[in-house]
Amino acid sequence: MSELKLRPPKEEEGTPRPTLAKTKPARMGHPAEPTPRPSLAKTKPARMGHPASGESYQRPATSDQKARVKRSPARDSPPAARHFRYLLCYVAVHSLAPSVSCGVAPTEAPQIFHGKAIPTMSTTAPLRAVKRAFNFNAGPAALPLPVLERIREELLDYRGTGMSVMELSHRSAEFEAINNAAEQNLRRLLAIPEEYAVIFVQGGGSMQFTMVPMNLCLPGKPVDVLHTGAWTAKAIGELKKGVLHNIAASTEAEKFARLPRPEEIKLSPDASYTYICSNNTIEGTQYTELPATAAPLVADMSSDIASRPMDVSKFGLIFAGAQKNLGPSGVTVVIVRKDLAERADKNLPSLLQYRTHIKEKSLYHTPPTFAVYVLGLVTEWIAAEGGLAGMQKRNEAKAKLLYHTIEDSNGFYRCPVEKASRSLMNVVFRVAGGDEAVEKQFAKDATAASLIGTPGHRSVGGMRISLYNAVGLDAVEALAGFMREFQRTRA
């Protein structure tokens, strides 16, 4: 088989690198339209692999980038390796040639495993136009297009190393720089004080339902929980396995259609900590004012971290899965006051102690390297878009338009959430009085219109629109137009 060459066309001298500037991607039936925006230089984000410097992304290509290391052609290897190589090849070259082979013969017939036919993916990369959908998925969710373009540029050869980020050793200087830049970017964006540690762990937000009480609970002192939906229910489920706790407030009797009012909250005088979920993705509620508590406040902030300004010093611990506002799935951010991390019994398994990850700078064991890399790029993008204040303005505009479309429908669409508790991140509503057949048709027609991820969570039904940071106002405008037309044809 002839040797595969996956390099892009040779760059001219002085050609700038792709930037994380905001662009309008090609949509179904529409050409791509670039949008001018100010230089990123003034935001001074930490570059992945470089200290904060203030230099713009638009810098000339370096000599090592022009003289890239030529990768070896595909050779015989195990099936899993061949499929992984195909994935790298496909992302890099699907737009470069009419039909590009990645050195692996295509598999058309399904394989038989334990008597069942298992479908297999094709191992060729045919030419096709890139079509970007409007993504309202609840998580994993939309990523900024400039970030995806940067990933594509660096996927096969990260900064002249001849390796993808996914292939770098987590002990290498290159990855340590990536890891450090991601942490420092978060510290600047969220204005995290020095007395707080920032660590990247695995296991998702759900692992924190166990790790938090294991590390922060004090003997004989309960955990106060404000019960506001499905995710606090899961945290309570872990506490029931042997941790003293108190349900300080709950709106379950009202189907979690609102958050607890201050006068309804009954806190313990000696709690180990008070636990909340700052934004409830399934029920569509979000705190705008934090509950007053003498005990350290712990927040599951998986679905609204970095979506608005916040005072980290009001919390004892914050955790967040990255897959909604900060990056892809696979990495969880934990921001913990260092003195609280010392509460843990030193006989706990090392991997489950926060102090272990703090001491080792999130490199105690092999981290989710690619997810940390993307998180760093997303934090650069947020900084370039005006930081948390810019995200808040962007998110408020999107939510305002969507809630107005619902309220202006004369009851055809109805949001069950009390207005004071409504989320900017997850907007839930019913269609035609909750008629399931109509709601299924809504979801089907929306998908056909390239509006993806509109059905509500399977536990509650209805519709749910997730408006995370990377979702643009143009996506909500398209959705609002679709909703008005859907109503017109069925009113």
C-alpha positions in Angstrom: 0.0 0.0 0.0 1.3 3.4 -0.8 2.5 5.7 1.9 -0.2 7.9 3.4 0.7 11.6 3.7 -1.5 13.5 6.1 0.1 16.9 6.1 -1.8 20.0 5.1 -0.6 22.1 2.2 2.7 23.8 2.9 2.3 27.1 4.7 3.6 30.3 3.2 6.2 32.3 5.2 4.4 34.4 7.8 1.1 32.5 7.6 -0.7 33.1 11.0 -1.9 30.1 13.1 -5.7 29.5 13.3 -7.1 31.6 16.1 -9.8 31.1 18.7 -11.7 34.0 17.2 -15.4 33.7 17.1 -16.7 32.5 13.7 -20.1 31.6 12.4 -19.9 27.9 11.2 -21.5 26.6 8.1 -25.0 25.6 8.8 -27.4 23.4 6.9 -27.8 25.1 3.6 -25.7 28.2 4.5 -22.1 29.1 3.7 -19.6 29.8 6.5 -19.5 33.5 7.4 -16.6 34.9 9.4 -17.3 37.5 12.0 -14.6 40.1 12.8 -13.7 40.5 16.5 -11.0 42.2 18.5 -7.6 40.7 19.0 -7.2 38.2 21.9 -3.9 39.7 22.9 -5.3 42.0 25.6 -6.9 39.2 27.6 -3.4 37.6 28.2 -4.5 34.0 28.6 -2.0 31.3 29.5 -1.2 29.5 26.2 -1.3 25.7 26.4 2.3 24.8 26.9 3.5 28.4 27.5 3.3 30.9 30.4 0.8 33.7 30.3 2.3 36.3 27.9 -0.5 38.2 26.2 0.6 37.2 22.8 -2.2 36.8 20.2 -3.0 33.4 18.7 -2.3 35.0 15.4 1.4 34.5 15.3 3.6 33.3 12.4 4.2 29.6 12.1 7.5 28.5 13.6 10.1 26.6 11.6 9.4 23.3 13.5 5.8 23.6 12.6 6.7 24.0 8.9 9.1 21.1 9.0 6.7 18.6 10.6 7.8 15.1 11.5 6.6 12.7 8.8 4.5 10.0 10.4 5.0 6.3 9.5 2.5 4.6 7.3 0.0 2.2 8.9 1.4 -1.2 9.6 -0.2 -4.4 10.8 -1.5 -3.9 14.3 -4.3 -5.1 16.6 -7.9 -4.2 15.6 -8.3 -1.7 18.5 -5.1 0.1 17.4 -6.3 0.2 13.8 -9.6 1.7 14.7 -7.9 4.3 16.9 -5.6 5.2 14.1 -8.5 5.5 11.8 -10.1 8.0 14.2 -7.0 10.2 14.1 -6.8 10.0 10.3 -10.4 10.7 9.8 -10.5 13.9 11.8 -7.4 15.3 10.2 -8.0 14.5 6.5 -11.8 14.1 5.9 -11.8 17.4 4.0 -8.5 17.0 2.2 -9.1 14.2 -0.3 -12.1 12.5 -2.0 -11.2 9.2 -0.5 -8.3 8.6 1.9 -7.4 5.2 3.2 -5.8 5.1 6.7 -4.0 1.8 6.0 -6.9 -0.4 7.3 -9.2 -2.4 5.1 -12.9 -1.4 5.6 -15.1 -3.7 7.6 -18.6 -3.8 6.2 -20.1 -6.9 7.7 -21.0 -6.9 11.4 -18.8 -9.0 13.7 -20.3 -11.8 15.8 -19.7 -11.5 19.5 -21.3 -14.0 21.9 -23.8 -14.9 19.2 -24.8 -11.2 18.6 -24.0 -9.1 15.6 -21.9 -6.1 16.5 -21.9 -3.2 14.0 -18.5 -1.9 13.0 -17.4 1.4 11.8 -16.0 2.1 8.3 -12.3 2.6 8.1 -12.2 5.0 5.2 -12.6 8.7 5.2 -14.8 9.8 2.3 -15.1 13.5 1.4 -18.1 15.2 2.8 -19.2 18.7 3.7 -18.9 19.7 7.3 -22.3 20.5 8.7 -22.5 21.9 12.2 -25.8 21.3 14.0 -27.3 23.6 16.7 -26.4 21.5 19.8 -28.7 21.8 22.8 -27.6 18.5 24.4 -27.4 18.5 28.2 -23.9 17.0 28.4 -21.6 16.2 26.8 -22.5 19.4 25.2 -21.5 22.0 22.6 -17.8 23.0 22.4 -16.7 26.4 20.9 -16.0 26.0 17.2 -12.6 27.9 17.5 -11.6 25.3 20.1 -12.5 22.4 17.9 -10.6 24.0 15.0 -7.5 24.4 17.2 -7.8 20.7 18.3 -8.0 19.7 14.6 -4.9 21.7 13.8 -2.8 20.1 16.6 -4.3 16.6 16.6 -1.6 14.7 14.8 1.4 16.8 15.7 1.2 18.8 18.9 3.6 21.7 18.5 6.3 19.9 16.6 6.5 16.9 19.0 5.4 14.5 16.2 2.7 13.2 18.6 -0.9 13.9 19.4 -1.7 15.2 22.9 -3.4 11.8 23.4 0.0 10.2 22.9 2.1 12.4 25.1 3.4 11.0 28.4 1.7 12.6 31.3 5.2 12.9 32.8 6.5 14.8 29.8 7.4 18.5 30.0 4.9 19.2 27.3 1.9 17.8 29.2 3.0 19.2 32.5 2.9 22.6 30.8 -0.6 21.8 29.5 -1.8 20.8 32.9 -0.3 23.9 34.6 -1.8 26.2 32.0 -5.3 24.7 32.5 -5.1 25.2 36.3 -3.7 28.8 36.0 -6.4 29.7 33.4 -9.1 28.5 35.8 -7.5 30.4 38.7 -7.6 33.7 36.7 -11.1 33.2 35.3 -12.7 32.3 38.6 -10.4 34.5 40.8 -9.6 31.6 43.0 -7.7 32.6 46.1 -4.3 31.1 47.0 -5.7 29.2 50.0 -7.7 27.0 47.6 -6.3 24.1 45.6 -7.4 23.3 42.1 -7.2 19.6 41.0 -8.3 17.6 38.0 -9.7 14.1 38.9 -11.7 11.4 37.2 -15.0 9.6 38.0 -17.3 12.5 37.0 -19.4 14.5 39.4 -20.9 11.3 40.7 -17.6 10.3 42.2 -17.7 13.5 44.3 -21.0 12.3 45.9 -18.7 9.8 47.7 -15.4 11.7 47.9 -16.8 14.9 49.5 -18.2 13.2 52.6 -15.2 10.9 52.8 -12.9 13.9 53.0 -14.9 16.6 54.7 -17.2 14.8 57.3 -16.3 15.3 60.9 -17.3 12.7 63.6 -20.7 13.2 65.0 -21.4 16.3 62.8 -24.1 15.9 60.1 -24.1 17.0 56.5 -26.9 19.5 55.8 -28.4 19.0 52.3 -30.7 21.3 50.4 -32.7 18.8 48.3 -33.6 20.3 44.9 -33.7 17.5 42.4 -32.3 14.4 40.8 -28.7 15.2 41.4 -29.0 16.0 45.1 -31.1 12.8 45.4 -28.0 10.9 44.1 -25.8 12.7 46.6 -28.2 11.8 49.4 -28.2 8.2 48.3 -24.5 8.0 48.9 -24.9 9.7 52.3 -27.5 7.1 53.3 -24.7 4.4 53.2 -23.4 5.5 56.6 -23.0 9.2 56.8 -24.9 11.3 59.3 -27.0 13.8 57.4 -29.9 16.2 57.6 -32.3 17.3 54.9 -32.3 20.9 55.7 -34.9 21.8 53.0 -36.7 20.1 50.1 -39.1 21.1 47.4 -39.8 17.5 46.3 -43.5 17.9 47.3 -43.7 20.6 44.5 -41.9 18.4 42.0 -38.8 20.6 42.4 -40.5 23.4 40.5 -38.7 26.0 42.7 -35.8 26.3 45.1 -36.2 26.4 48.9 -37.0 29.8 50.3 -34.7 31.1 53.1 -37.3 30.7 55.8 -37.8 27.0 54.8 -34.1 26.1 55.4 -33.4 24.4 58.8 -29.7 24.0 59.2 -27.9 22.1 61.9 -25.9 24.1 64.5 -22.8 21.9 64.1 -22.9 20.6 60.5 -19.7 19.3 58.8 -20.8 21.2 55.7 -23.9 22.4 53.8 -24.4 20.8 50.4 -26.2 22.3 47.3 -26.5 21.7 43.6 -26.2 25.2 42.1 -28.0 24.4 38.9 -30.4 21.5 38.5 -30.2 20.4 34.9 -33.3 18.1 34.9 -35.7 20.4 36.8 -34.5 23.7 35.3 -33.7 25.6 38.5 -30.7 27.6 39.5 -29.6 29.5 42.6 -29.2 33.3 42.1 -28.5 33.8 45.9 -26.6 31.4 48.0 -28.1 30.1 51.2 -26.6 31.6 54.4 -24.7 29.0 56.3 -22.0 29.0 59.1 -20.7 25.6 57.9 -18.5 25.4 54.8 -20.7 25.5 51.6 -20.1 22.6 49.1 -21.6 23.0 45.7 -22.1 20.7 42.8 -21.5 23.2 40.0 -21.3 20.8 37.1 -23.8 22.6 34.9 -23.1 26.3 35.6 -19.5 26.7 36.5 -17.8 29.5 34.5 -21.2 30.7 33.3 -21.3 33.8 35.4 -19.2 35.7 38.0 -18.9 34.0 41.4 -17.1 34.5 44.7 -15.1 31.3 45.3 -14.3 32.5 48.9 -18.0 31.8 49.8 -17.5 28.1 49.2 -15.5 25.4 51.1 -15.5 23.2 48.0 -16.8 23.3 44.4 -16.8 20.4 42.0 -17.8 20.3 38.4 -17.8 17.8 35.6 -16.2 19.6 32.6 -18.6 18.3 29.9 -21.1 21.1 30.0 -19.2 24.5 30.2 -15.5 23.6 30.4 -14.7 20.9 27.9 -15.3 17.2 27.1 -16.3 14.5 29.4 -13.6 12.7 31.4 -12.2 15.3 33.7 -13.8 16.7 36.9 -12.6 20.0 38.4 -12.4 20.2 42.2 -11.7 23.6 43.9 -11.2 22.9 47.6 -10.0 25.1 50.5 -6.7 23.5 51.5 -7.5 23.3 55.3 -10.7 21.4 54.6 -8.7 18.8 52.5 -6.7 18.1 55.7 -9.9 16.8 57.5 -9.6 13.4 55.8 -8.5 10.3 57.6 -5.0 9.5 56.3 -6.0 5.8 56.2 -8.4 6.5 53.4 -7.3 5.0 50.1 -4.7 7.4 48.6 -6.6 7.9 45.4 -9.7 9.1 47.3 -7.9 11.7 49.3 -7.9 15.3 48.0 -4.6 15.9 49.7 -3.0 13.2 47.4 -4.0 15.0 44.2 -3.1 18.4 45.7 0.4 17.2 46.6 0.9 15.6 43.2 -0.6 18.5 41.2 -3.3 16.2 39.6 -0.6 13.8 38.4 -0.7 11.1 41.0 -1.8 8.6 38.4 -2.4 8.9 34.6 -4.9 11.8 34.2 -7.4 12.2 31.3 -4.7 14.1 29.3 -6.8 15.0 26.3 -9.7 16.3 28.4 -7.4 18.5 30.4 -5.9 19.8 27.2 -9.3 20.7 25.8 -10.3 22.3 29.1 -7.3 24.6 28.9 -8.4 25.6 25.4 -11.9 26.3 26.5 -10.7 28.5 29.3 -8.6 30.5 26.8 -11.8 31.0 24.7 -13.8 32.1 27.7 -11.1 34.7 28.6 -11.1 35.9 25.0 -14.9 36.3 25.0 -14.9 38.7 28.0 -14.4 36.2 30.9 -17.2 35.3 33.3 -18.9 38.7 32.8 -19.0 38.1 29.1 -20.4 34.6 29.6 -23.1 36.0 31.9 -24.2 38.6 29.3 -24.2 36.0 26.6 -26.2 33.5 28.6 -28.7 36.0 29.9 -29.5 37.0 26.3 -30.1 33.4 25.2 -32.3 32.6 28.1 -34.3 35.8 27.8 -35.1 35.1 24.2 -36.2 31.5 24.9 -38.3 32.2 28.0 -40.0 35.1 26.0 -40.8 32.7 23.2 -42.4 30.3 25.7 -44.4 33.0 27.5 -45.5 34.6 24.2 -47.1 31.3 23.0 -50.5 31.8 24.7 -50.0 28.5 26.6 -48.9 26.3 23.8 -45.6 26.1 25.5 -45.4 26.2 29.2 -42.5 26.3 31.6 -43.4 24.7 35.0 -40.6 26.4 37.0 -41.3 29.4 39.3 -39.8 32.5 37.6 -37.5 33.4 40.5 -35.9 29.9 40.3 -35.5 29.6 36.5 -32.2 28.5 35.1 -30.1 30.3 32.5 -28.5 27.0 31.6 -31.4 24.5 31.2 -34.8 25.7 30.1 -37.6 23.1 30.5 -41.1 23.3 29.1 -44.1 21.3 28.0 -45.7 21.4 24.6 -49.5 21.4 24.0 -50.3 20.8 27.6 -47.9 17.9 27.9 -49.3 15.9 25.0 -46.6 13.2 24.5 -47.4 12.6 20.9 -47.0 16.3 20.1 -43.8 16.5 22.1 -42.3 13.5 20.2 -43.2 15.2 17.0 -41.6 18.4 18.2 -38.3 16.6 18.9 -38.5 14.8 15.6 -39.1 18.0 13.6 -36.4 19.8 15.5 -33.9 17.2 14.7 -34.8 17.4 11.1 -34.1 21.1 11.3 -30.7 20.4 12.8 -31.8 21.5 16.3 -30.3 18.6 18.3 -31.0 17.6 21.9 -34.4 19.1 22.6 -36.2 16.2 24.5 -36.3 16.5 28.3 -34.7 14.0 30.7 -36.4 10.6 30.5 -37.4 10.8 34.2 -39.6 13.9 33.6 -40.4 14.1 29.9 -41.2 17.3 28.1 -38.6 19.4 26.5 -35.2 20.7 27.7 -33.0 23.2 26.0 -29.4 23.4 27.4 -27.9 26.8 26.9 -24.3 26.3 28.0 -21.5 28.7 27.2 -20.6 27.5 23.8 -24.2 27.6 22.5 -24.6 30.8 20.4 -27.4 33.3 20.3 -27.9 32.3 16.7 -28.8 28.8 17.8 -31.5 30.1 20.1 -32.8 32.4 17.4 -33.1 29.4 15.1 -34.9 27.5 17.8 -37.3 30.3 18.6 -38.2 30.6 14.9 -38.8 26.8 14.8 -41.0 27.0 17.9 -43.2 29.7 16.5 -43.6 27.8 13.2 -44.4 24.6 15.0 -47.0 26.3 17.0 -48.5 28.0 13.9 -49.0 24.7 12.1 -50.7 23.0 15.1 -52.6 25.8 16.9 
